[in-house]
Structure formats: structure tokens, C-alpha cells
């Protein structure tokens, strides 16, 4: 299928998509949209970040909403505040030329009173992080009794952030739900448990094959080195990238802070996001990066969840992540929306073995930079 019209999407939404430069459906959109549009009740879709899954579930959800009914009809659960804000923003943009559908995002790290008063307005879709949603429910600030569709976005991330209890609780009290759609980059055992407990036994499963899981537009490179040489080699790499923008990943908060200080000392416009930052500080860094006053963002895996910045030319792995799914999440920050990108790894002797494991499990090949 070459366009959204053939997938059954209304002309108003198509116009909104076209304005965002979204014209040709991605693989996951082609697989998922017709299914969800045809009323599939429970669906498990395996798709990584950056494959266009927000539109894959967002458009069918918008088509199902009755704009004349003022009740909350759809719920999207996300692992982080950034992703919740991003998903709500995209839905808002999709609806620019169609009947007004009101979406509200609610998440921790911000005064709950402000969100409670926002929810008093007519709201048809709520995008929420699990913890904040439970807070709102316990304060009776939100009525979920009319919800017909619930979507779990980046379900594996919600579990890795420790939200299993909250997900069980939320899915347990959504009694009127007719459709449960779960999206996840990976399907580890914990996700299987959630699926078995809360989704129908005949839930439709869609897997964007392992080959498709890692974006084909990413070039995977590596440089073998000792830890002592990593900084100099990273600086050489950044020189070759000119003014291009990217994210550098470290495994720990300490390494993230140290590397950021070293880059700033060398006059590189860099800043860090990690778990020790207050939300206000984190927002400030993200604003500067989006406005392009920062060229480099240094991040831990968890801090980078839900970040979506277009036009990132590269991702650099100063330290390899602890699992292949994190490698998929990290490298998926570049080469978005059909563009090309580079994923550059600086690997010591120990990490070399890990990298070879990723080649096997992800079906990719790393090219050595001489």
C-alpha cells in the first residue's frame, strides 16, 4: 500500500499528516493500521522506536473517537513524561484538519493540581505515565469508566522502569475496555506475562521481523580501543562529523557527567541528561538541544527514553549498552523518517564480544573504522 487513503484513514487526518511530511506509510503502519481500523480487539505489535508507531496506533484511535461525546474514550500509557508529551503533541498535529478531538497528557514531575484542572475540560484521549494516572484515579480526578481503547506504548520500557504493579492495577480496573493494543520494541518474559494476564488469548501478534527491527538506514561502525583512548577517538570522530548533531550514550550517570565536563572543557557545545537532574534542569537541556544551541547530548539509556529529535546525524556509544534491545533503542535515535544516520561504537576488548553478540542477535554487521 502506497498511501494512507488506501489504509482507510480519513481525508482530514491525511491532510494533517501531509503537513508533517508523512505521506508513505512505514512497514508497521501498513501492517497495523488496517487491522486496528477493522476493529481488531487485542493486538501485540513488536516495533522499535522510530518506526512510526505513534501514527500506527494514533490514527486508528482517532478514527474510533466520537468527537461529540465529552467522555474519555481512549487511554495511552507511556513510560516517560517526554514520550507522553510527544505522543499527545503528535495526536494534536494529526487532528489539525478534522473534527476537534481533545487530548490531555498527564505525568509525574509536574504539579498534579494543574493536571487535575486541565482534566475538568472535555477530554477524549488521555496520554499518561502509569504512576501519575494512578494518583489521579485515587483522587477521583479522572473518570475512566467510558474508555473503550487502551494502548501500551513502549511496554518493555514501562516494565524496565518498574511499572509492572501499576500496569496490572490500571488494566485491572479498566472494565469497559473493548480493545487493548500493546506496542513494544522487544517482548521479554515480563511482557509475555502482561499479555497472558490482560489480553485475549487470541490476540493478534504482529512482529516487524528481526531484519526490519533495526532501521536499514543506519550504518553501524566501531573503533576498537582501550578505555584510556576512548576520549581522543571520540573527539576525532566528532571532528569528522563537523557541525552535525548527535547523542552520545554512556552506561552510568557518573560516566555521563564526566564525559560532558570533558567535552565542555574542549569547547564542544554539549550537555547531559541523566537521572540526577531535576525535571526543570532536564527540560532546559532538551530545549537547548532542540533549538540547536547544543550540538551534543550526552545521555544514559533511561534518561533518553521518549526523546524524539529529528535530524540527528549520529549516535555514539562511548560505552556499549547492557543489552541488544538497548542498542536498538539507542541507535534508533538517528536515521528517523527515512533519513540516513550513523551508529558509532567505541569498544574495548570486553565490549568487542558484546558487539559480536549484537551482530548475531540483531542481524546487523559492524564495520571497523581504521
C-alpha positions as CSV (number, residue, x, y, z in Angstrom):
1,X,0.0,0.0,0.0
2,X,1.4,3.3,-1.0
3,X,-0.7,5.8,0.9
4,X,-2.9,6.4,4.0
5,X,-6.1,6.7,2.0
6,X,-5.7,3.0,0.9
7,X,-5.3,2.1,4.6
8,X,-8.7,3.7,5.3
9,X,-7.6,6.9,7.0
10,X,-10.0,9.9,6.7
11,X,-9.0,12.8,4.5
12,X,-8.8,15.3,7.3
13,X,-6.1,13.2,9.1
14,X,-4.3,12.6,5.8
15,X,-4.1,16.4,5.3
16,X,-2.6,16.8,8.8
17,X,-0.1,14.0,8.1
18,X,0.9,15.5,4.8
19,X,1.7,18.8,6.5
20,X,4.1,16.8,8.8
21,X,5.7,15.3,5.7
22,X,4.2,11.9,6.5
23,X,2.9,10.6,3.1
24,X,4.2,7.0,2.6
25,X,3.2,4.6,5.4
26,X,6.1,2.7,7.2
27,X,6.1,-1.1,7.4
28,X,4.5,-1.1,10.9
29,X,1.8,1.4,9.8
30,X,1.0,-0.8,6.7
31,X,0.7,-3.9,8.9
32,X,-1.1,-2.4,11.9
33,X,-3.5,0.3,10.7
34,X,-5.8,-1.9,8.5
35,X,-6.1,-4.4,11.4
36,X,-6.9,-1.7,14.0
37,X,-9.3,0.1,11.6
38,X,-11.2,-3.2,11.1
39,X,-11.9,-3.4,14.9
40,X,-9.2,-5.9,16.0
41,X,-9.7,-6.0,19.7
42,X,-6.4,-7.2,21.2
43,X,-3.2,-6.7,19.3
44,X,0.5,-7.1,20.2
45,X,2.8,-5.3,17.9
46,X,6.6,-5.5,18.1
47,X,8.2,-2.4,16.7
48,X,11.1,-0.3,17.7
49,X,11.3,3.4,18.4
50,X,11.4,5.5,15.3
51,X,9.4,3.2,13.0
52,X,6.3,5.4,13.1
53,X,4.3,3.5,15.7
54,X,2.6,6.7,17.1
55,X,0.8,7.1,13.8
56,X,0.3,3.3,13.6
57,X,-1.9,3.3,16.8
58,X,-2.8,7.0,16.9
59,X,-4.6,7.3,13.6
60,X,-6.9,4.2,14.3
61,X,-7.5,5.5,17.8
62,X,-8.5,9.0,16.5
63,X,-10.8,7.3,13.9
64,X,-12.6,5.5,16.8
65,X,-13.2,8.6,18.9
66,X,-16.6,10.2,18.9
67,X,-15.8,13.9,19.0
68,X,-19.4,14.8,20.1
69,X,-19.0,12.6,23.3
70,X,-17.2,14.5,26.1
71,X,-16.0,11.4,28.0
72,X,-12.6,9.9,28.0
73,X,-12.7,7.2,25.3
74,X,-9.0,6.3,24.8
75,X,-6.0,5.9,27.1
76,X,-2.4,5.7,26.0
77,X,0.2,4.6,28.7
78,X,3.8,5.6,28.2
79,X,7.0,5.0,30.2
80,X,8.2,8.6,30.5
81,X,7.0,12.2,30.7
82,X,8.9,13.0,27.4
83,X,7.2,10.3,25.5
84,X,3.7,11.1,26.9
85,X,4.2,14.8,25.9
86,X,5.5,13.8,22.4
87,X,2.6,11.4,21.7
88,X,0.0,13.9,22.8
89,X,1.6,16.6,20.6
90,X,1.6,14.3,17.6
91,X,-2.1,13.4,18.0
92,X,-2.8,17.1,18.2
93,X,-1.0,17.7,14.9
94,X,-2.8,14.8,13.2
95,X,-6.2,16.4,14.1
96,X,-5.4,19.9,12.7
97,X,-7.9,19.5,9.7
98,X,-10.5,17.2,11.4
99,X,-13.2,17.4,14.0
100,X,-11.7,18.6,17.3
101,X,-10.6,15.7,19.5
102,X,-9.1,16.8,22.8
103,X,-6.1,15.0,24.2
104,X,-4.5,15.7,27.6
105,X,-1.1,14.4,28.8
106,X,-0.5,13.7,32.5
107,X,2.8,12.7,34.0
108,X,4.9,13.0,37.2
109,X,7.4,15.7,37.8
110,X,4.8,18.5,37.5
111,X,2.1,19.8,39.9
112,X,-0.8,17.4,39.9
113,X,-3.3,20.3,40.6
114,X,-2.6,21.8,37.2
115,X,-3.3,18.5,35.5
116,X,-6.5,18.0,37.6
117,X,-7.9,21.3,36.4
118,X,-6.9,20.5,32.8
119,X,-8.9,17.3,33.0
120,X,-12.0,19.2,34.0
121,X,-12.2,20.3,30.4
122,X,-13.7,17.9,27.9
123,X,-11.0,15.3,27.2
124,X,-11.4,12.3,24.9
125,X,-7.9,10.8,25.0
126,X,-5.5,10.7,27.9
127,X,-1.8,10.0,27.5
128,X,-0.3,9.1,30.8
129,X,2.6,7.7,32.7
130,X,1.3,4.8,35.0
131,X,2.2,6.3,38.3
132,X,0.6,9.7,37.7
133,X,-2.6,8.1,36.3
134,X,-3.0,6.0,39.5
135,X,-2.5,9.2,41.6
136,X,-5.3,10.9,39.6
137,X,-7.6,7.9,39.8
138,X,-7.1,7.7,43.6
139,X,-8.0,11.4,43.9
140,X,-11.1,10.7,41.7
141,X,-9.8,13.4,39.4
142,X,-10.3,11.3,36.3
143,X,-13.2,9.1,35.1
144,X,-12.0,6.1,33.1
145,X,-15.4,4.2,33.1
146,X,-16.1,5.1,29.4
147,X,-12.7,4.1,28.0
148,X,-13.0,1.7,25.1
149,X,-9.4,1.5,23.9
150,X,-6.2,1.3,25.9
151,X,-2.7,1.4,24.3
152,X,0.5,0.4,26.0
153,X,3.3,2.2,24.2
154,X,6.9,1.0,24.7
155,X,5.6,-1.6,27.1
156,X,9.1,-3.1,27.6
157,X,10.3,0.3,28.8
158,X,7.4,0.6,31.3
159,X,8.5,-2.7,32.8
160,X,12.2,-1.8,32.9
161,X,11.3,1.4,34.8
162,X,9.5,-0.8,37.4
163,X,5.8,-0.1,36.4
164,X,4.6,-3.7,36.4
165,X,2.4,-3.3,39.5
166,X,0.9,-0.1,38.2
167,X,0.1,-1.7,34.8
168,X,-1.5,-4.6,36.4
169,X,-3.6,-2.3,38.6
170,X,-4.6,0.0,35.7
171,X,-5.5,-2.9,33.3
172,X,-7.4,-4.5,36.2
173,X,-9.8,-1.5,36.8
174,X,-10.5,-0.7,33.1
175,X,-13.7,-2.7,33.0
176,X,-15.3,-1.2,29.9
177,X,-12.4,-1.6,27.6
178,X,-13.0,-3.3,24.3
179,X,-9.6,-3.0,22.7
180,X,-6.1,-3.4,24.1
181,X,-3.2,-2.7,21.9
182,X,0.3,-3.3,23.1
183,X,3.4,-1.9,21.3
184,X,6.9,-2.9,22.4
185,X,10.4,-2.9,20.8
186,X,11.1,-6.3,22.5
187,X,8.8,-9.0,24.0
188,X,10.7,-10.2,27.2
189,X,9.1,-12.7,29.6
190,X,7.6,-9.9,31.8
191,X,5.7,-8.6,28.7
192,X,4.5,-12.2,28.0
193,X,3.1,-12.3,31.5
194,X,1.2,-9.0,31.0
195,X,-0.1,-10.3,27.6
196,X,-1.2,-13.6,29.1
197,X,-3.0,-11.9,32.0
198,X,-4.7,-8.9,30.4
199,X,-5.1,-9.6,26.7
200,X,-7.3,-12.1,24.9
201,X,-5.7,-15.5,24.2
202,X,-6.4,-15.0,20.5
203,X,-4.7,-11.5,20.5
204,X,-3.3,-10.8,17.0
205,X,0.5,-10.6,17.0
206,X,2.5,-8.6,14.5
207,X,6.2,-8.7,14.5
208,X,8.2,-6.4,12.3
209,X,10.8,-9.1,11.5
210,X,14.2,-9.0,13.2
211,X,15.7,-7.8,10.0
212,X,13.2,-4.9,9.9
213,X,13.6,-4.2,13.6
214,X,16.9,-2.4,13.2
215,X,16.5,0.6,10.8
216,X,18.1,-0.2,7.5
217,X,19.2,3.5,7.0
218,X,21.7,3.2,9.9
219,X,25.4,2.5,9.3
220,X,26.9,0.6,12.2
221,X,30.6,1.4,12.8
222,X,33.1,0.6,15.5
223,X,36.5,1.5,16.6
224,X,38.5,-1.0,18.8
225,X,40.4,0.8,21.6
226,X,41.4,0.8,25.2
227,X,39.3,2.8,27.6
228,X,42.2,5.3,28.0
229,X,42.0,6.2,24.3
230,X,38.2,6.5,24.0
231,X,38.0,10.2,24.6
232,X,40.6,11.1,21.9
233,X,39.0,8.8,19.4
234,X,35.6,10.3,20.2
235,X,37.0,13.8,19.7
236,X,38.4,12.7,16.3
237,X,35.0,11.3,15.4
238,X,33.2,14.5,16.4
239,X,35.7,16.4,14.2
240,X,34.8,14.3,11.2
241,X,31.1,15.0,11.8
242,X,31.6,18.8,11.5
243,X,28.6,20.6,12.8
244,X,26.3,17.6,12.7
245,X,24.3,16.9,15.9
246,X,24.1,13.7,17.8
247,X,23.6,11.8,21.1
248,X,26.5,10.1,22.9
249,X,25.5,7.3,25.3
250,X,27.2,6.2,28.5
251,X,26.1,3.4,30.8
252,X,26.2,5.3,34.1
253,X,25.3,8.7,35.4
254,X,28.9,9.2,36.6
255,X,30.4,8.5,33.2
256,X,27.8,10.8,31.6
257,X,28.7,13.7,33.9
258,X,32.5,13.1,33.5
259,X,32.3,12.9,29.7
260,X,30.1,16.1,29.4
261,X,32.7,18.0,31.5
262,X,35.5,16.8,29.3
263,X,33.6,17.9,26.1
264,X,32.7,21.3,27.5
265,X,36.4,21.8,28.6
266,X,37.3,21.3,24.9
267,X,34.8,24.0,23.7
268,X,32.2,21.5,22.4
269,X,28.6,22.6,22.9
270,X,27.4,19.7,24.9
271,X,25.2,19.0,27.9
272,X,24.0,15.9,29.8
273,X,20.7,14.3,30.7
274,X,20.7,11.7,33.5
275,X,18.6,10.5,36.4
276,X,20.1,13.0,38.9
277,X,18.7,16.1,37.1
278,X,15.5,17.8,38.3
279,X,12.8,17.8,35.7
280,X,13.3,21.6,35.3
281,X,17.0,21.2,34.5
282,X,16.3,18.3,32.1
283,X,13.7,20.4,30.2
284,X,16.2,23.2,29.9
285,X,18.8,20.9,28.4
286,X,16.2,19.4,26.0
287,X,15.0,22.9,24.9
288,X,18.6,24.0,24.2
289,X,19.2,20.8,22.2
290,X,16.0,21.2,20.2
291,X,16.8,24.9,19.5
292,X,20.3,23.7,18.3
293,X,22.2,25.8,20.7
294,X,23.6,22.5,21.9
295,X,25.3,20.2,19.4
296,X,25.9,17.2,21.6
297,X,23.7,15.5,24.1
298,X,25.3,13.0,26.5
299,X,22.8,10.6,28.0
300,X,22.2,7.4,29.9
301,X,19.8,4.8,28.5
302,X,16.9,5.6,30.8
303,X,17.3,9.3,30.6
304,X,17.0,9.2,26.8
305,X,13.6,7.3,26.8
306,X,11.0,9.1,24.7
307,X,13.3,11.6,23.3
308,X,12.4,12.4,19.7
309,X,14.7,14.9,17.9
310,X,14.5,14.9,14.2
311,X,17.7,15.3,12.1
312,X,20.2,13.6,14.4
313,X,23.0,12.5,12.1
314,X,24.7,10.1,14.5
315,X,24.6,8.2,17.8
316,X,27.8,7.4,19.5
317,X,28.2,4.6,22.1
318,X,31.0,5.7,24.5
319,X,30.2,2.6,26.4
320,X,28.1,-0.2,24.9
321,X,24.7,-0.8,26.5
322,X,23.9,-3.8,28.6
323,X,21.5,-5.5,26.1
324,X,20.8,-5.7,22.4
325,X,17.4,-4.1,23.0
326,X,19.1,-1.0,24.4
327,X,21.3,-1.0,21.4
328,X,18.2,-1.0,19.2
329,X,16.6,1.9,21.3
330,X,19.9,3.9,21.2
331,X,20.7,3.5,17.5
332,X,17.0,4.2,16.7
333,X,17.5,7.8,17.7
334,X,19.2,8.5,14.4
335,X,18.1,7.9,10.8
336,X,14.4,8.8,11.5
337,X,11.7,9.5,9.0
338,X,13.6,7.9,6.1
339,X,16.9,9.7,6.6
340,X,20.3,8.1,6.9
341,X,22.4,8.0,10.1
342,X,25.5,6.6,11.8
343,X,25.8,4.5,14.9
344,X,29.4,4.6,16.1
345,X,30.7,2.3,18.9
346,X,33.9,2.7,20.8
347,X,34.7,-0.7,22.1
348,X,37.3,-2.1,24.5
349,X,38.3,-5.8,24.4
350,X,35.5,-6.9,26.7
351,X,32.8,-4.9,24.7
352,X,34.1,-6.5,21.4
353,X,32.4,-9.8,22.5
354,X,29.2,-8.0,23.3
355,X,29.2,-6.3,19.9
356,X,29.6,-9.6,18.2
357,X,26.6,-10.9,20.1
358,X,24.6,-7.9,18.8
359,X,25.6,-8.8,15.3
360,X,24.1,-12.2,15.7
361,X,21.0,-11.3,17.7
362,X,20.1,-8.2,15.6
363,X,21.2,-9.5,12.2
364,X,23.4,-6.4,11.6
365,X,27.1,-6.1,10.8
366,X,29.5,-3.5,12.3
367,X,32.2,-2.1,10.0
368,X,35.6,-1.3,11.6
369,X,36.8,2.3,11.2
370,X,40.5,2.2,10.6
